[in-house]
Amino acid sequence: MNQERTLNGKRILVTGGLGCIGSNFIHYILEKYPGIHVTNVDVRQFGFVPHHMHEQTLKKKYRYNYIHGDLCHPRVLTNAFGGDGFDYIVHFAAESHNSRAEKDPERAVHNNISATLALLERARQVMGMKGWRTLQRLLYTSTCEVYGEQELGDAVRPFVEGDPLCPRTKYNITKAAADQMVQVYSRDHGVPTIISRCSNIYGKYQAPEKLISKAARDLFSGERMTLYKASDHLREWTHVLDKCRALELLLTHGALGEVYNIGSGEERSAEQVVKGVLGISSREVDARYGGPEENFIEIVDGRRGHDKRYLLKSSKIQQLGWKPEISFEDGLRETILWYADNRPWWEAFPPVDLERSKAILSPVS
């Protein structure tokens, strides 16, 4: 990678930097680029309480600033955009769970559409202002789910970036709307945007509301795990550090106005994932339950809009030089062992009620 196209010495605004992808991305770029300066804006909703355990470390060791607040509040954006601006903006902030969006669609609209619009509008307003840095990229993290559902079976054609968006759930619809809003601001207002659409993410710092992180917490808490009856539905799993490397590449080498799929090609069903978790920790399961792995799994009814499959064709970003480096087996083992070694981190999350807990175990990010 050419020196002039690295992130060292740049100022970056990250939104939603307390979530799984955002926090991993911040750690990744701060550790790799000692001269970078990161401002993180996050409203700190459910799922982000334990971030305080490493926030002070970031402030002491790196050029890092955290702003608590909602992007839809003008004062928050005014505070965030103080100084001489940013070279890059990476927009992670979102309501990222199907079941919560189903239960509270207004919150999903607020966090996914309204917040994205507010950020785009502020970026448009500051472009070209005297004394401000030239904004080089605004990178929006969308999702594979905006494409809609695929069928199971070997004959499926992976989604490509030019496919129409056919979202089927409230969460997917809000992400697709924000996705297209980003494209409008690129085309009509010249905001230098790039969109990434990624498959399911897993790794450290993921709140225990997603399939793998929840399985780990249940396992080490001695709780029974619930799976939907349609546990054969497939998801493509990408390790969060591979996602971070892809985003880094898009910031430095991605083409403006373009969309890039990010997927590992490694598909697993929810049942395969859970059994993989149990295989890594089989002695722990045997000690707690004294029997086969089936004693750890409870089958429950599924939720509405539970899509069968999302599979991406990622050749476009691969042409830039990216490829996944972490296999699913290695990444899963690393992730489960991280949760085993970091019990205080996930124990700091607020209790999850039974209805939400069952809904959370969908494999959909």
C-alpha positions in Angstrom: 0.0 0.0 0.0 1.5 3.4 -1.0 2.5 5.6 1.9 0.4 8.5 0.7 -2.7 6.3 0.8 -2.4 5.1 4.4 -4.4 6.5 7.3 -1.4 7.6 9.3 -1.7 11.3 10.4 -5.4 11.5 9.4 -8.4 12.5 11.4 -11.3 10.1 11.4 -14.8 10.4 12.7 -16.4 7.1 13.7 -20.0 6.8 14.6 -21.3 3.9 16.6 -17.8 3.1 17.8 -18.9 1.3 20.9 -20.5 -1.6 19.0 -18.7 -4.7 17.9 -17.5 -3.6 14.5 -16.9 0.0 15.5 -14.8 -0.8 18.6 -12.8 -3.4 16.8 -12.2 -1.0 14.0 -11.1 1.7 16.4 -8.7 -0.6 18.2 -7.3 -1.9 14.9 -6.5 1.5 13.3 -5.2 3.1 16.5 -2.8 0.2 17.0 -1.7 0.2 13.4 -1.4 4.0 12.8 0.2 5.8 15.8 -0.3 9.2 14.2 -4.1 8.8 13.6 -6.7 10.8 15.5 -10.1 9.2 16.2 -13.3 10.9 17.4 -16.0 8.4 18.3 -19.7 9.4 18.6 -22.0 6.9 20.1 -25.3 7.2 21.9 -24.4 4.2 24.2 -27.7 2.3 24.1 -28.3 -1.3 25.1 -25.3 -3.4 24.5 -22.5 -0.9 25.0 -22.1 -0.5 28.8 -18.9 -2.5 29.2 -17.0 -0.2 26.8 -15.8 1.8 29.9 -13.5 -1.0 30.7 -11.2 -0.1 27.8 -12.2 3.5 27.0 -9.8 5.0 29.5 -7.0 2.9 28.1 -7.6 4.3 24.7 -7.6 7.9 25.9 -4.3 7.4 27.7 -2.5 5.5 25.0 -3.8 7.1 21.8 -5.2 10.2 20.2 -8.8 9.2 20.9 -11.9 11.3 21.8 -15.3 10.0 22.8 -18.5 12.0 22.4 -21.7 10.7 23.9 -24.8 11.6 22.0 -27.4 11.0 19.4 -26.5 12.0 15.8 -30.0 13.4 15.3 -29.3 16.1 17.9 -27.7 19.2 16.3 -25.5 20.0 19.3 -24.0 16.5 19.1 -23.0 17.0 15.5 -21.8 20.5 16.2 -19.6 19.2 18.9 -18.3 16.3 16.8 -17.5 18.5 13.8 -15.7 21.1 15.9 -12.1 22.0 15.0 -10.8 21.7 11.4 -12.9 18.6 10.4 -12.0 15.1 9.3 -10.3 13.4 6.5 -12.6 10.3 6.8 -15.9 9.4 8.3 -16.9 5.8 9.0 -20.6 5.4 9.8 -21.4 2.3 11.9 -24.1 3.7 14.1 -27.3 1.7 13.7 -30.0 -0.3 15.3 -28.6 -3.6 14.2 -31.0 -6.3 15.4 -34.0 -7.6 13.5 -36.0 -8.6 16.6 -35.6 -5.2 18.4 -36.5 -3.4 15.1 -39.6 -5.6 14.9 -40.6 -4.7 18.5 -39.7 -1.0 18.2 -39.7 0.1 14.5 -39.7 3.8 15.3 -36.4 3.4 17.1 -35.0 1.6 14.0 -36.1 4.4 11.7 -34.6 7.0 14.1 -31.2 5.2 14.4 -30.8 3.9 10.9 -32.5 6.5 8.6 -32.8 9.8 10.5 -29.3 9.6 12.0 -27.7 8.7 8.6 -29.5 11.6 7.0 -28.4 14.0 9.7 -24.7 12.9 9.3 -24.9 13.2 5.5 -26.5 16.6 5.6 -23.8 17.9 8.0 -21.1 16.4 5.8 -22.6 18.2 2.8 -22.7 21.5 4.7 -19.1 21.5 5.8 -17.6 20.4 2.4 -15.5 23.2 1.0 -15.7 25.4 4.1 -12.7 27.6 4.6 -10.2 26.2 7.0 -11.7 22.7 6.9 -9.9 19.5 5.8 -11.0 18.0 2.6 -13.3 15.1 3.3 -11.9 12.2 1.3 -14.3 9.4 2.1 -17.6 8.9 4.0 -17.8 5.1 4.4 -21.3 3.7 5.2 -21.5 0.2 6.6 -24.7 -1.4 5.2 -25.6 -5.1 5.4 -26.1 -8.1 3.1 -29.7 -8.2 4.3 -30.8 -5.3 2.1 -30.7 -7.6 -0.9 -33.5 -9.8 0.4 -33.7 -13.6 0.8 -32.1 -16.4 -1.1 -33.2 -20.0 -1.4 -31.2 -22.9 0.1 -29.5 -25.3 -2.2 -26.4 -25.5 -4.4 -28.0 -23.6 -7.4 -28.1 -20.2 -5.6 -26.4 -17.2 -7.3 -24.5 -15.0 -4.8 -25.7 -11.4 -4.6 -23.6 -8.8 -6.5 -23.5 -5.1 -5.9 -25.8 -4.2 -8.8 -28.6 -6.4 -7.7 -31.9 -4.7 -6.7 -32.6 -4.2 -3.0 -35.5 -6.3 -1.8 -35.5 -6.0 2.0 -38.1 -8.1 3.9 -38.0 -6.9 7.5 -38.3 -3.6 9.3 -34.6 -3.6 10.1 -33.6 -4.5 6.5 -35.9 -1.8 5.2 -34.4 0.9 7.3 -30.8 -0.1 6.3 -31.8 -0.2 2.6 -33.3 3.3 3.0 -30.2 4.6 4.5 -28.1 2.8 1.9 -30.0 4.6 -0.9 -29.9 7.9 1.0 -26.1 7.6 0.9 -26.2 7.0 -2.8 -28.4 10.1 -3.3 -25.9 12.4 -1.4 -23.1 11.0 -3.5 -24.8 11.5 -6.8 -26.7 14.8 -6.2 -24.4 16.6 -3.7 -21.0 15.2 -4.3 -20.4 13.8 -0.9 -17.5 11.3 -1.3 -19.3 8.2 -0.2 -18.5 4.4 -0.3 -20.9 1.7 0.8 -19.9 -1.7 2.2 -22.4 -4.5 2.4 -21.1 -7.2 4.7 -22.2 -10.7 5.7 -22.7 -11.7 9.4 -19.9 -10.6 11.7 -18.5 -12.3 14.8 -15.6 -11.7 17.1 -14.6 -10.1 20.4 -16.6 -7.1 21.8 -19.8 -8.4 20.3 -22.7 -7.8 22.7 -24.3 -11.1 23.9 -27.4 -10.7 21.8 -26.1 -12.3 18.5 -25.8 -16.0 17.9 -22.1 -16.7 18.7 -21.7 -14.2 21.5 -25.0 -15.3 23.1 -24.0 -18.9 22.8 -20.7 -18.2 24.6 -22.5 -16.3 27.4 -25.1 -19.1 27.8 -22.4 -21.7 27.8 -20.2 -20.1 30.5 -23.3 -19.0 32.5 -24.7 -22.6 32.6 -27.9 -21.5 30.7 -29.7 -23.5 28.0 -29.5 -22.1 24.5 -32.5 -21.7 22.3 -32.5 -22.2 18.5 -35.2 -21.5 16.0 -36.9 -24.5 14.5 -35.5 -23.4 11.1 -32.0 -23.8 12.3 -30.8 -25.0 8.9 -31.0 -21.4 7.5 -27.6 -20.4 6.3 -25.4 -17.3 7.0 -22.0 -16.3 5.6 -19.7 -15.6 8.6 -16.9 -13.0 8.4 -14.5 -12.4 11.3 -14.6 -8.8 12.5 -10.9 -8.3 12.0 -11.2 -9.3 8.3 -14.0 -6.8 8.1 -11.8 -4.1 9.7 -9.1 -4.8 7.1 -11.7 -4.5 4.3 -12.9 -1.2 5.6 -9.3 0.1 5.9 -8.7 -0.9 2.2 -11.9 0.9 1.1 -10.9 4.1 2.9 -7.6 4.2 1.2 -8.3 2.5 -2.2 -12.1 2.3 -2.7 -13.7 4.1 -5.6 -16.0 7.0 -4.7 -19.7 6.3 -5.2 -19.2 2.6 -5.3 -20.7 -0.3 -3.3 -18.6 -3.2 -2.2 -19.7 -6.6 -0.9 -17.6 -8.1 2.0 -18.1 -11.8 2.6 -15.9 -14.8 3.5 -17.7 -17.4 1.5 -17.9 -19.5 4.7 -21.5 -20.5 5.2 -22.8 -22.2 8.3 -26.3 -22.9 9.7 -27.2 -21.8 13.3 -27.2 -25.4 14.3 -23.7 -25.9 12.9 -22.5 -22.8 14.7 -23.9 -23.9 18.0 -22.5 -27.3 17.7 -19.1 -25.8 16.8 -19.2 -23.7 20.0 -20.1 -26.8 22.0 -17.3 -28.7 20.4 -14.8 -26.1 21.4 -16.0 -26.2 25.0 -17.2 -29.8 25.2 -15.6 -30.4 28.6 -17.4 -27.4 30.0 -20.7 -28.7 28.8 -20.1 -32.2 30.1 -19.2 -30.9 33.5 -22.3 -28.7 33.7 -24.9 -31.1 32.2 -23.3 -34.5 32.5 -24.7 -35.6 29.1 -24.8 -35.0 25.3 -24.8 -31.6 23.7 -28.5 -31.9 23.0 -29.2 -31.2 26.6 -27.8 -27.7 26.1 -30.1 -26.8 23.2 -33.8 -25.9 23.3 -35.8 -25.5 20.1 -38.3 -22.6 19.9 -40.6 -21.1 17.3 -38.9 -18.7 14.8 -39.7 -15.0 14.3 -41.4 -13.3 11.3 -39.2 -12.5 8.4 -36.5 -15.0 9.2 -34.7 -15.1 5.8 -33.3 -18.4 4.7 -30.0 -17.3 3.3 -27.7 -14.4 2.3 -24.6 -15.2 0.2 -22.4 -12.5 -1.3 -20.0 -12.4 -4.3 -17.1 -10.4 -3.0 -14.9 -10.3 -6.1 -15.1 -6.5 -6.4 -13.2 -5.8 -3.2 -11.0 -8.8 -3.8 -9.8 -7.0 -6.9 -8.5 -4.3 -4.6 -6.4 -6.9 -2.8 -8.6 -8.0 0.1 -9.3 -11.5 1.1 -10.4 -13.1 4.4 -7.4 -14.3 6.4 -9.2 -16.0 9.3 -11.0 -19.3 8.8 -14.3 -19.8 10.5 -13.0 -22.7 12.6 -10.0 -20.6 13.8 -12.1 -17.5 14.3 -14.8 -19.3 16.3 -12.2 -20.9 18.6 -10.5 -17.6 19.2 -13.8 -15.9 19.9 -15.1 -18.4 22.3 -11.8 -18.4 24.2 -12.0 -14.6 24.4 -15.4 -14.8 26.0 -14.1 -17.4 28.4 -11.2 -15.1 29.4 -13.3 -11.9 29.6 -16.2 -12.9 31.8 -16.3 -9.4 33.5 -16.8 -7.8 30.1 -19.9 -9.7 29.1 -21.3 -9.9 32.7 -21.5 -6.1 32.8 -24.3 -6.1 30.2 -27.8 -5.5 31.5 -30.0 -8.5 32.0 -31.9 -9.7 29.0 -35.6 -10.7 29.4 -36.8 -14.1 28.3 -38.7 -12.9 25.2 -35.7 -10.9 23.9 -33.3 -13.7 24.8 -35.2 -16.2 22.6 -35.5 -13.7 19.8 -31.8 -12.9 20.1 -30.7 -16.4 19.0 -31.6 -15.9 15.4 -28.4 -16.1 13.3 -29.3 -12.9 11.6 -27.1 -10.0 12.5 
